[in-house]
Amino acid sequence: MADLNTLLRWSIANSTTSPQAPPTQSSASLSALHPSDPLYRLQNGEDISPASTPGPATPVNGASALPNVPHRSDLTSEMLDVIMGKPDSAVMKEKMEIAMDESREVDERVEALDDFEMLIEFIDNANNMAVLKLWKPILELLQSPHPSIVSRACWVIGTAVQNNLKAQAALYLYEALPLLLPLIYPESSSTSSQPSFVRAKATYAFSSALKHWPLASSALSANSSSGYSVLKQGVIDPEPVIRRKMAFLVGTLVMQSGEKYEGELPNEVRNLIEERMRSGTKSESLVDGLKAHGVFTELLKGLKEVPEGDFEYEENAIRTLVRAVEKGGLSPEEKNDLRAIWENRGALGQEERGLGGEDGVEIARILA
């Protein structure tokens, strides 16, 4: 279906210029010259309300009264671009071409990716990335030697797939996770780590790819469970922004564990699910996977050793572990350790961590 910009461009191109209308006169100074003139009918007491008055498109003797409108040949595509602006799809392709052009300055390429990211905040544009064949180039940019470009590429990916099943399906069809995960943690000690801002944006993309994705457990288990390994390291990462994001992500995965998607699945997602069913591969639940790979154990360890004053991390970790308790993710010993940490915080400490009031009462009940 054409968007409004396309329709408006068509209407401009197919419009005609009309001669300037003569000055109007009052009906009192006019005289009807022909019975077809509405003024003639009005002067003779006839009804000329809209319901009884033929309009310009009213057929006359079986033929339309509308004149044939010639196509305007004086408007070029460049003129229409000036009047209307280019369609988003054209701008997206242009921005990606700039971002991929290694002969340009890095700042110019980064700006193009910033513009691209703003465009794909609209879900239709994000879904069009597959149609326009823009997934492959954005994933290629993850290999760029320039950290600022890698960071922006991660940002684009995270925005495109956030709460968007169709774009998530495209991400997995292009096997993007094996490209994203090494940006957070290198696969070997000989590979240098990325700067913190790149790792943070890669974590954002990783998180967006998993949240509400029906096959999240399969994605984490792929490639020797590399996804679970990243989560296990992430919840105790020395960088505060990384460990906070990872602790929050684990909590989200616990909540969506065992849930069934109620809406209509896009064809791309349905095809991936059916393919997995045909392969006979049975995925474990997210809670079982997180427990089996030691993610909850590491998060509890991080909560015991958290630097003083990182209240956001503590809040995320406690909420996540309490949810895990509800779904059987912690052993009895781990539950006791969590209860001891909770009680040691005291009412004031719980309040400082955003866990007072009704939240605190509910946490105490679950850990009892």
C-alpha positions as CSV (number, residue, x, y, z in Angstrom):
1,M,0.0,0.0,0.0
2,A,1.3,3.4,-0.9
3,D,2.2,5.8,1.9
4,L,0.7,9.3,2.2
5,N,3.8,10.9,0.7
6,T,3.6,8.7,-2.4
7,L,-0.1,9.5,-2.8
8,L,0.5,13.2,-2.4
9,R,3.4,13.2,-4.9
10,W,1.0,11.4,-7.4
11,S,-1.7,14.0,-6.8
12,I,0.7,16.9,-7.5
13,A,2.0,15.3,-10.6
14,N,-1.5,14.7,-11.9
15,S,-2.9,18.1,-11.0
16,T,-3.6,20.9,-13.5
17,T,-3.1,24.6,-12.9
18,S,-6.5,26.4,-13.1
19,P,-6.9,30.0,-14.4
20,Q,-7.4,32.6,-11.8
21,A,-11.0,33.0,-10.8
22,P,-12.6,36.3,-11.6
23,P,-13.8,38.5,-8.8
24,T,-17.0,37.3,-7.2
25,Q,-20.2,39.3,-7.3
26,S,-23.2,39.2,-5.0
27,S,-26.2,37.1,-6.1
28,A,-28.4,40.3,-6.1
29,S,-26.4,41.7,-9.1
30,L,-26.5,38.5,-11.1
31,S,-29.2,37.3,-13.5
32,A,-29.7,33.7,-14.5
33,L,-29.1,33.2,-18.2
34,H,-30.1,29.5,-18.6
35,P,-32.3,27.0,-16.8
36,S,-29.3,24.9,-15.9
37,D,-27.9,27.8,-13.8
38,P,-28.6,27.1,-10.1
39,L,-29.5,30.9,-9.8
40,Y,-32.2,30.4,-12.3
41,R,-33.7,27.6,-10.2
42,L,-33.3,29.6,-7.0
43,Q,-35.1,32.5,-8.6
44,N,-37.9,30.2,-9.6
45,G,-38.4,28.7,-6.1
46,E,-36.7,25.3,-6.8
47,D,-34.7,23.4,-4.2
48,I,-30.9,23.6,-4.7
49,S,-29.8,21.9,-1.6
50,P,-26.7,19.6,-1.9
51,A,-29.0,16.5,-2.0
52,S,-30.8,17.8,-5.0
53,T,-28.0,19.6,-6.8
54,P,-25.8,17.6,-9.2
55,G,-22.1,17.7,-8.3
56,P,-19.2,18.0,-10.7
57,A,-18.9,14.2,-10.8
58,T,-22.6,13.5,-11.4
59,P,-23.1,11.4,-14.6
60,V,-24.8,13.2,-17.3
61,N,-26.6,11.0,-19.8
62,G,-24.5,8.1,-18.6
63,A,-21.2,9.9,-18.9
64,S,-19.1,11.4,-16.2
65,A,-19.1,15.2,-16.0
66,L,-15.4,15.3,-15.0
67,P,-13.0,16.6,-17.6
68,N,-10.0,14.5,-18.7
69,V,-7.1,15.8,-16.6
70,P,-3.8,15.7,-18.5
71,H,-0.7,14.5,-16.7
72,R,1.6,17.4,-15.7
73,S,4.8,16.8,-17.6
74,D,6.5,19.9,-16.2
75,L,7.3,18.3,-12.8
76,T,10.5,16.3,-12.6
77,S,11.3,13.9,-9.8
78,E,13.9,16.4,-8.5
79,M,11.1,19.0,-8.2
80,L,8.9,16.6,-6.4
81,D,11.7,15.7,-4.0
82,V,12.0,19.4,-3.2
83,I,8.3,19.8,-2.7
84,M,7.5,16.6,-0.8
85,G,10.8,15.2,0.3
86,K,12.1,11.8,-0.7
87,P,10.3,8.6,0.5
88,D,11.8,7.1,3.6
89,S,12.8,4.0,1.7
90,A,15.0,6.1,-0.7
91,V,16.5,8.1,2.2
92,M,17.3,4.8,4.1
93,K,19.2,3.4,1.1
94,E,21.1,6.7,0.6
95,K,22.1,6.8,4.3
96,M,23.3,3.2,4.2
97,E,25.3,3.9,1.1
98,I,27.1,6.8,2.9
99,A,27.7,4.6,6.0
100,M,29.2,1.9,3.9
101,D,31.4,4.3,1.9
102,E,34.9,3.9,3.4
103,S,36.2,6.8,1.3
104,R,34.1,9.3,3.4
105,E,35.0,10.8,6.7
106,V,34.1,8.7,9.8
107,D,32.0,11.5,11.2
108,E,30.0,11.7,8.0
109,R,29.3,8.0,8.1
110,V,28.4,8.1,11.8
111,E,25.9,10.9,11.1
112,A,24.4,8.8,8.3
113,L,23.8,6.0,10.7
114,D,22.3,8.4,13.3
115,D,19.8,9.5,10.6
116,F,19.2,5.9,9.6
117,E,18.4,5.0,13.2
118,M,15.9,7.8,13.5
119,L,14.1,6.5,10.4
120,I,13.8,2.9,11.6
121,E,12.3,4.0,14.9
122,F,9.1,3.7,12.8
123,I,8.2,0.0,12.7
124,D,7.2,0.1,9.0
125,N,10.7,1.4,8.1
126,A,12.3,-1.2,10.4
127,N,10.4,-4.0,8.7
128,N,11.4,-2.6,5.3
129,M,15.1,-3.2,6.0
130,A,14.6,-6.8,4.8
131,V,12.8,-5.7,1.7
132,L,15.4,-3.1,0.9
133,K,18.2,-5.6,1.6
134,L,19.7,-3.4,4.3
135,W,20.3,-6.1,6.9
136,K,23.5,-7.4,5.3
137,P,25.3,-4.1,5.1
138,I,24.4,-3.1,8.7
139,L,25.8,-6.4,9.9
140,E,28.9,-5.9,7.9
141,L,29.5,-2.6,9.8
142,L,29.9,-4.6,13.0
143,Q,33.3,-5.6,11.6
144,S,34.4,-2.0,11.1
145,P,37.7,-1.0,12.6
146,H,36.1,2.3,13.8
147,P,34.4,1.8,17.2
148,S,32.1,4.8,16.6
149,I,30.7,3.1,13.5
150,V,30.4,-0.3,15.3
151,S,28.5,1.4,18.1
152,R,26.0,3.1,15.8
153,A,25.5,-0.2,13.9
154,C,24.6,-1.9,17.2
155,W,22.3,1.0,18.0
156,V,20.5,0.6,14.7
157,I,20.1,-3.1,15.2
158,G,18.7,-2.7,18.7
159,T,16.2,-0.1,17.7
160,A,15.0,-2.1,14.6
161,V,14.3,-5.3,16.5
162,Q,13.0,-3.8,19.8
163,N,9.4,-5.1,20.4
164,N,9.2,-6.1,16.7
165,L,8.8,-9.8,16.0
166,K,9.1,-9.3,12.2
167,A,12.5,-7.5,12.5
168,Q,13.7,-10.0,15.1
169,A,13.0,-12.8,12.6
170,A,15.1,-11.1,10.0
171,L,17.9,-10.7,12.5
172,Y,17.9,-14.4,13.3
173,L,17.6,-15.3,9.6
174,Y,20.8,-13.3,9.0
175,E,22.5,-15.1,12.0
176,A,23.4,-11.8,13.7
177,L,24.0,-13.0,17.3
178,P,27.3,-14.6,16.5
179,L,28.4,-11.2,15.3
180,L,27.1,-9.3,18.2
181,L,28.2,-11.4,21.1
182,P,32.0,-11.1,20.5
183,L,31.6,-7.3,20.7
184,I,30.5,-7.8,24.4
185,Y,33.1,-10.5,25.2
186,P,35.9,-11.5,22.8
187,E,35.9,-15.1,21.9
188,S,39.6,-15.4,22.7
189,S,42.1,-13.7,24.9
190,S,44.1,-12.6,21.9
191,T,41.3,-10.4,20.7
192,S,41.2,-6.9,22.2
193,S,38.1,-5.8,24.0
194,Q,35.9,-3.1,22.5
195,P,35.5,0.3,24.3
196,S,32.8,0.5,26.9
197,F,30.4,2.5,24.8
198,V,30.5,-0.2,22.0
199,R,29.9,-3.0,24.6
200,A,27.0,-1.1,26.0
201,K,25.4,-0.6,22.6
202,A,26.0,-4.3,21.7
203,T,24.3,-5.3,25.0
204,Y,21.4,-3.1,24.0
205,A,21.1,-4.9,20.6
206,F,21.5,-8.3,22.3
207,S,18.7,-7.5,24.8
208,S,16.4,-6.2,22.1
209,A,16.9,-9.4,20.1
210,L,15.8,-11.6,23.0
211,K,13.0,-9.7,24.7
212,H,9.6,-11.2,23.7
213,W,11.2,-13.4,21.1
214,P,9.4,-16.8,21.1
215,L,12.6,-18.7,20.4
216,A,14.9,-16.9,22.9
217,S,15.9,-20.1,24.6
218,S,17.0,-21.6,21.3
219,A,18.9,-18.4,20.4
220,L,20.8,-18.5,23.8
221,S,21.6,-22.2,23.4
222,A,23.0,-21.9,19.8
223,N,26.7,-22.0,19.1
224,S,27.6,-23.9,22.3
225,S,25.3,-21.9,24.5
226,S,27.3,-18.7,23.8
227,G,24.3,-16.6,24.7
228,Y,24.0,-18.1,28.1
229,S,27.7,-17.6,28.5
230,V,27.5,-13.9,27.8
231,L,24.6,-13.5,30.3
232,K,26.7,-15.4,33.0
233,Q,29.6,-13.1,32.5
234,G,27.5,-10.0,32.0
235,V,25.7,-10.1,35.4
236,I,29.0,-9.6,37.2
237,D,30.7,-7.4,34.6
238,P,33.1,-4.8,36.1
239,E,31.4,-2.1,34.0
240,P,28.3,-0.8,35.9
241,V,26.3,-0.1,32.8
242,I,26.9,-3.6,31.4
243,R,26.0,-5.5,34.6
244,R,22.9,-3.4,35.2
245,K,21.6,-4.0,31.7
246,M,22.4,-7.7,31.9
247,A,20.7,-8.1,35.3
248,F,17.6,-6.4,34.0
249,L,17.6,-8.6,30.8
250,V,17.8,-11.8,32.9
251,G,14.8,-10.6,34.9
252,T,12.9,-10.0,31.6
253,L,13.8,-13.5,30.4
254,V,12.5,-15.0,33.7
255,M,9.2,-13.2,33.3
256,Q,8.7,-14.4,29.7
257,S,9.8,-18.0,30.5
258,G,6.9,-20.3,29.7
259,E,4.7,-17.5,28.2
260,K,2.9,-18.1,25.0
261,Y,2.6,-15.4,22.5
262,E,-1.1,-14.5,22.2
263,G,-1.1,-12.2,19.1
264,E,-0.9,-13.2,15.4
265,L,2.6,-14.3,14.5
266,P,4.2,-12.8,11.4
267,N,4.8,-15.4,8.7
268,E,8.6,-15.1,9.1
269,V,8.3,-16.0,12.8
270,R,5.9,-18.8,12.2
271,N,8.2,-20.3,9.6
272,L,11.1,-20.3,12.0
273,I,9.0,-22.0,14.7
274,E,7.7,-24.6,12.3
275,E,11.3,-25.3,11.0
276,R,12.5,-25.9,14.6
277,M,9.5,-28.2,15.3
278,R,10.3,-30.2,12.1
279,S,13.9,-30.6,13.2
280,G,12.8,-32.3,16.3
281,T,14.8,-29.9,18.6
282,K,13.1,-29.3,21.9
283,S,14.1,-26.1,23.7
284,E,14.3,-26.0,27.5
285,S,12.5,-23.2,29.3
286,L,14.4,-20.0,29.8
287,V,14.4,-20.4,33.6
288,D,15.7,-24.0,33.2
289,G,18.4,-22.7,30.8
290,L,19.4,-19.8,33.1
291,K,19.6,-22.2,36.1
292,A,21.5,-24.9,34.2
293,H,24.1,-22.5,32.9
294,G,24.8,-20.9,36.3
295,V,23.4,-17.4,35.4
296,F,21.4,-17.2,38.7
297,T,24.3,-18.4,40.7
298,E,26.6,-15.7,39.2
299,L,23.9,-13.0,39.7
300,L,23.6,-14.0,43.4
301,K,27.4,-13.8,43.6
302,G,27.4,-10.3,42.1
303,L,24.8,-9.2,44.6
304,K,27.0,-10.3,47.4
305,E,30.1,-8.5,46.0
306,V,28.4,-5.4,44.4
307,P,30.4,-2.2,44.9
308,E,28.9,0.1,47.5
309,G,26.3,2.5,46.2
310,D,25.3,0.7,43.0
311,F,21.6,0.7,44.0
312,E,20.3,0.2,40.4
313,Y,22.2,-3.0,40.0
314,E,21.0,-4.3,43.4
315,E,17.4,-3.5,42.6
316,N,17.6,-5.3,39.2
317,A,19.4,-8.3,40.7
318,I,17.0,-8.7,43.7
319,R,13.9,-8.4,41.5
320,T,15.3,-10.9,39.0
321,L,16.3,-13.4,41.7
322,V,13.0,-13.1,43.5
323,R,11.2,-13.9,40.2
324,A,13.5,-16.8,39.7
325,V,12.5,-18.1,43.2
326,E,8.9,-18.0,42.1
327,K,9.6,-20.2,39.1
328,G,11.9,-22.6,40.8
329,G,15.2,-21.2,39.5
330,L,17.1,-21.1,42.8
331,S,18.1,-23.9,45.0
332,P,17.0,-23.9,48.7
333,E,20.5,-22.7,49.7
334,E,20.5,-19.9,47.2
335,K,17.1,-18.8,48.3
336,N,18.3,-18.6,51.9
337,D,21.3,-16.6,50.8
338,L,19.0,-14.2,49.0
339,R,16.7,-13.8,52.0
340,A,19.7,-13.0,54.2
341,I,20.9,-10.3,51.8
342,W,17.4,-8.9,51.7
343,E,17.0,-8.8,55.5
344,N,20.4,-7.3,56.0
345,R,19.5,-4.3,53.8
346,G,16.9,-3.3,56.4
347,A,13.8,-1.1,55.7
348,L,15.9,2.0,54.9
349,G,18.2,0.1,52.6
350,Q,15.3,-1.6,50.8
351,E,13.7,1.8,50.3
352,E,16.9,3.3,48.9
353,R,17.0,0.5,46.3
354,G,13.4,1.2,45.2
355,L,12.1,-1.9,46.9
356,G,10.1,-0.4,49.7
357,G,6.3,-0.3,50.3
358,E,4.1,-3.0,48.6
359,D,7.1,-4.3,46.6
360,G,9.0,-5.0,49.8
361,V,6.1,-6.8,51.4
362,E,5.7,-9.0,48.4
363,I,9.4,-9.8,48.2
364,A,9.4,-10.7,51.9
365,R,6.4,-13.0,51.4
366,I,8.1,-14.8,48.4
367,L,11.4,-15.3,50.3
368,A,9.7,-16.4,53.6
